[in-house]
C-alpha cells in the first residue's frame, strides 16, 4: 500500500519535473530525441558477452565530475567489464560523454516500474553504484529482486534532511532497505543513516571521493592558456559555481575591490548554464564591461572587468587560471552548504 501511495504521488509530480527537465533554456543542453530514455525506452547497448555490467548513477554534472576518477580507475583495473553511467540531467550527460572511451551513457529512467524494468532489461546490471544519496524506491526494489548488490558511495545526509526523513521514515525505508552498503563521507553522515534505522553493519565511513581530484595535464595547459588570455599581469579572482543571489554579492565585492586594485578581474562562473545570459545582463546593468568565454578568440581587452565562464565541465581550467577563489553555494544557507572547496587549493588557487 505504501509503495502504491508513493507511486501515485510520483505520478502527480512527474509532469512538473519533466517540464523543468525538458524545457529549453538558453545555454542549457537539451535532452532532444533521447527523452524516451526517461520512460525506459533505452537504445541498444553494445555489451561484451560474459563480462559483468557495472552501473554507476550520477544525477548531474557535479556528481559525474566527482565519480570520474573512480570510474577511470575501475576501468583500468577491470578493462573487460562493461560500464554504464546514467544521469538525470542533460548537463550531466554532456559531462558523462567525456568518459565515452570507457563507459556508455544512458539517461536514468523515471522511478516508475515500467520505465525501470525497460531499462534493466536492456543492461541487466551486476552491480549498481549510486553517487551521493539518490534513493528511488521502485528502482532499488527492481534491482534488488535480481540479487544485484547496491552501494551508495560518497553518501551524505545533512541534519536537516535527516530530520525530514525521520518524519516520513516509512518512505525513506521504502528505498533504504534495498541498499547493501552506505559508504559515507563523514562520521556525522553515518550516524544519521543509522539513526534512521539503517543497520550499522551496512554503514561505513570511506571519506569523500572529492579528495580524489582528477587533474589532467591538458587541463593545466588549458588553464595556463586561459590565464594568458585574461592577462598575466592582472590579478584574477574567481566566483565559482555561483547560485542565484550570490552573483550580486560577487559583483558588489568586485566593485569594492576595483577601488583599491583597479586592474583586478572577476572570473564569474554560474553553476547552471541556463543562467548565463541572465548573469551577463546583471553584470552589464551593474556598469561592468563583460566578455564571455564562449565568444573569446584572443586576449581580452584591458577594459574588461568581468569575464563570464559560460562553458561547462571546465572548472579546473578556470581555477588554474585564477589566483583566489570564492566557492559558490556558501552564501545561500543550508540548502547547498557550499561546493567543493578542496579543488582550488589542489590547483594552487587560494580560497
C-alpha positions in Angstrom: 0.0 0.0 0.0 2.8 2.4 0.9 4.6 1.8 -2.4 1.3 2.4 -4.3 0.9 5.7 -2.5 4.4 6.7 -3.3 3.9 5.8 -7.0 0.7 7.8 -7.1 2.4 10.8 -5.6 5.3 10.4 -8.1 2.8 10.4 -10.9 1.4 13.7 -9.7 4.7 15.5 -9.5 6.4 13.8 -12.6 4.8 16.3 -15.1 6.3 19.2 -13.2 9.7 17.5 -13.0 9.7 16.6 -16.7 8.7 20.2 -17.7 11.7 21.6 -15.9 13.9 18.9 -17.3 12.8 19.2 -21.0 12.1 22.9 -21.2 14.6 24.6 -23.5 16.7 27.3 -21.8 19.4 29.4 -23.5 22.8 28.0 -22.8 21.4 24.7 -21.5 22.0 21.5 -23.4 18.8 19.7 -24.4 17.6 16.1 -23.9 16.4 16.2 -27.5 15.4 12.9 -29.1 16.6 11.0 -26.1 13.6 11.9 -24.0 12.2 8.4 -24.4 15.0 7.0 -22.2 13.4 8.6 -19.2 10.5 6.3 -19.8 12.5 3.1 -20.1 12.9 3.1 -23.9 16.6 2.6 -23.8 18.6 2.2 -27.0 20.6 -1.0 -27.5 23.9 -1.1 -25.7 27.0 -2.8 -27.0 28.0 -5.2 -24.2 30.9 -7.6 -24.1 29.2 -11.0 -23.6 30.2 -13.0 -20.5 31.5 -10.0 -18.6 29.9 -8.1 -15.7 27.9 -4.9 -16.2 28.6 -2.2 -13.6 26.1 0.6 -13.5 27.1 4.0 -12.0 24.4 6.6 -11.4 25.4 10.3 -11.0 22.5 12.7 -11.1 24.2 15.7 -12.7 27.5 17.5 -13.5 29.0 17.7 -10.1 28.4 14.0 -9.3 29.8 12.9 -12.7 33.0 15.0 -12.1 33.3 13.6 -8.6 33.0 9.9 -9.7 35.0 10.2 -12.9 38.4 9.4 -11.3 36.9 6.3 -9.6 35.3 5.1 -12.9 38.6 5.5 -14.7 40.5 3.6 -12.0 37.8 0.8 -12.1 38.0 0.6 -15.8 41.8 0.4 -15.7 41.7 -2.4 -13.2 38.9 -4.2 -14.9 39.2 -3.4 -18.7 36.9 -6.3 -19.7 34.0 -5.1 -17.6 31.0 -3.2 -19.1 30.5 0.2 -17.5 27.2 2.1 -17.8 26.8 5.6 -16.4 23.3 7.2 -16.1 22.5 10.8 -15.4 19.2 12.6 -14.9 20.1 15.9 -16.5 21.4 16.8 -20.0 24.3 18.8 -18.4 25.3 15.6 -16.6 25.0 13.7 -19.9 27.4 16.2 -21.5 29.9 15.7 -18.8 29.5 11.9 -18.9 30.3 11.9 -22.6 33.9 12.7 -21.6 34.1 9.1 -20.3 32.9 7.6 -23.6 36.1 5.8 -24.1 35.4 3.6 -21.1 31.7 3.9 -20.3 28.4 4.2 -22.1 25.9 6.8 -21.1 22.1 6.5 -20.8 19.5 8.7 -19.1 18.1 7.5 -15.8 14.6 6.2 -16.2 11.8 7.7 -14.1 11.0 5.8 -10.9 8.0 4.0 -12.4 8.1 0.2 -12.5 7.5 0.0 -16.3 10.3 2.5 -17.0 12.8 0.9 -14.7 12.1 -2.6 -16.0 12.5 -1.4 -19.6 15.9 -0.1 -18.7 17.0 -3.1 -16.6 16.0 -5.5 -19.4 18.5 -3.7 -21.6 21.5 -3.5 -19.4 21.0 -6.4 -16.8 23.5 -4.9 -14.3 25.6 -7.0 -11.9 26.3 -4.0 -9.6 24.6 -0.7 -9.0 26.8 2.1 -7.6 24.9 5.4 -6.7 26.8 8.6 -6.2 25.7 10.5 -3.1 22.1 10.0 -2.0 19.8 9.3 -4.9 17.4 6.8 -3.4 14.5 5.8 -5.7 12.3 3.1 -4.1 10.9 1.4 -7.2 14.3 1.4 -8.9 16.1 -0.1 -5.9 13.4 -2.7 -5.5 13.6 -3.8 -9.1 17.4 -4.0 -8.9 17.4 -5.9 -5.6 14.9 -8.5 -7.0 17.8 -9.8 -9.1 20.1 -10.1 -6.1 22.2 -7.3 -7.6 24.4 -5.6 -5.0 23.6 -1.9 -4.4 26.0 0.6 -2.9 25.7 4.3 -2.2 29.1 5.9 -2.4 30.1 9.4 -1.2 26.9 9.1 0.8 25.9 12.3 2.7 22.9 13.2 4.8 22.6 16.6 6.4 21.0 17.1 9.8 18.1 18.9 8.1 17.5 16.1 5.6 17.8 13.5 8.4 15.0 15.3 10.4 12.8 15.5 7.3 13.3 11.8 6.6 12.5 11.0 10.2 9.1 12.5 9.8 8.4 10.2 6.8 10.6 7.2 7.9 8.4 4.6 6.1 9.0 6.3 2.8 12.8 6.5 3.5 12.9 2.9 4.4 11.0 2.0 1.2 14.2 2.8 -0.6 16.9 2.3 2.0 16.0 -1.3 2.8 17.4 -2.4 -0.5 20.8 -0.8 -0.2 23.6 -3.2 0.8 26.2 -0.6 1.6 26.2 3.1 2.5 29.7 4.4 2.1 29.6 7.7 3.9 31.7 10.8 3.5 32.0 11.6 7.3 31.1 10.1 10.7 28.2 12.5 11.0 26.6 11.2 7.8 27.0 7.6 9.0 25.4 8.4 12.4 22.4 10.0 10.7 21.8 6.9 8.5 21.9 4.6 11.5 19.6 7.0 13.4 17.1 6.5 10.6 17.2 2.7 11.2 19.9 1.5 8.7 21.8 -1.4 10.2 25.3 -0.2 11.3 26.8 -3.3 9.5 25.7 -1.7 6.3 27.1 1.7 7.0 30.8 2.7 6.8 32.9 5.8 6.6 35.1 5.8 3.5 35.7 9.6 3.1 34.8 11.9 0.2 35.7 10.9 -3.3 36.1 14.6 -4.0 39.6 14.3 -2.4 40.5 12.2 -5.4 40.6 15.2 -7.8 41.5 14.2 -11.3 43.8 16.8 -12.9 44.8 16.0 -16.5 47.9 17.7 -18.0 45.7 19.2 -20.7 43.6 20.9 -18.1 46.7 22.6 -16.6 47.8 23.6 -20.1 44.3 24.9 -20.8 44.3 26.9 -17.6 47.7 28.5 -18.4 46.4 29.4 -21.9 43.3 31.0 -20.4 45.4 33.0 -18.0 47.4 34.3 -20.9 44.1 35.3 -22.5 43.0 37.1 -19.3 46.3 38.8 -18.8 49.2 37.5 -16.7 49.8 40.9 -15.1 46.2 41.2 -13.9 45.1 39.7 -10.5 42.2 37.3 -11.2 39.7 36.1 -8.6 37.0 33.6 -9.4 33.5 33.3 -8.1 33.0 29.6 -8.9 29.7 27.7 -9.2 27.6 30.6 -8.1 23.8 30.4 -7.4 21.1 33.0 -7.9 21.6 35.6 -5.2 25.4 35.1 -5.0 26.2 36.7 -8.3 25.0 40.1 -7.0 27.3 39.7 -3.9 30.3 38.8 -6.0 29.7 41.8 -8.3 29.3 44.1 -5.4 32.5 42.8 -3.9 34.3 43.3 -7.2 33.1 46.9 -7.4 34.7 47.5 -4.0 37.9 45.7 -5.0 38.4 47.8 -8.0 38.7 50.9 -5.8 42.0 49.5 -4.4 43.1 47.3 -7.3 41.9 49.0 -10.5 43.1 46.2 -12.8 41.5 43.3 -11.0 39.4 40.9 -13.0 36.5 38.8 -11.8 36.0 35.4 -13.4 32.4 34.7 -12.7 31.2 31.1 -13.3 27.5 30.5 -12.6 26.6 27.0 -11.5 23.7 26.5 -14.0 24.1 27.2 -17.8 20.5 28.4 -18.1 21.5 31.5 -16.0 24.5 32.5 -18.2 22.6 35.2 -20.2 20.8 36.4 -17.0 24.1 36.9 -15.2 25.7 38.6 -18.1 22.9 41.1 -18.2 23.2 41.6 -14.4 26.9 42.5 -14.9 26.1 44.9 -17.7 23.4 46.6 -15.7 25.8 47.0 -12.8 28.1 49.0 -15.1 30.8 46.4 -15.9 32.4 45.6 -19.2 31.9 41.9 -19.8 33.4 39.2 -22.1 32.2 35.6 -22.3 34.5 32.6 -22.6 32.4 31.0 -25.4 32.9 34.1 -27.5 36.5 35.0 -26.8 39.0 34.3 -29.6 42.1 36.1 -28.3 43.4 38.3 -25.4 40.6 40.2 -23.7 40.5 44.0 -23.5 42.2 45.7 -20.6 38.9 47.5 -20.0 37.1 44.2 -19.4 36.3 43.9 -15.7 34.3 40.7 -15.6 34.9 37.5 -17.6 32.0 35.2 -17.7 32.8 31.5 -17.6 29.9 30.2 -19.7 31.2 26.8 -20.6 30.5 23.5 -18.8 33.0 21.0 -17.4 35.9 23.4 -17.4 36.1 24.3 -13.7 39.7 23.0 -13.3 40.7 25.2 -16.2 39.1 28.2 -14.6 40.6 27.5 -11.2 44.1 27.1 -12.7 43.8 30.5 -14.4 42.8 32.2 -11.1 44.7 33.5 -8.1 41.9 33.5 -5.5 38.6 31.6 -5.3 35.2 32.2 -3.7 33.3 28.9 -3.8 29.6 29.3 -4.6 26.8 27.7 -2.8 28.1 29.0 0.5 26.0 32.2 0.8 22.5 30.7 0.3 22.0 28.9 3.6 22.0 25.2 4.3 20.2 24.2 1.1 23.6 23.8 -0.7 26.2 24.5 2.0 29.0 25.3 -0.4 30.6 23.3 -3.2 33.9 21.5 -3.3 36.5 23.8 -1.6 39.1 21.0 -2.0 39.6 21.8 -5.7 41.1 25.3 -5.5 44.0 24.6 -3.1 44.8 21.4 -5.0 45.3 23.7 -8.0 47.3 26.4 -6.2 44.4 28.7 -6.1 43.7 30.3 -2.7 40.2 30.1 -1.2 
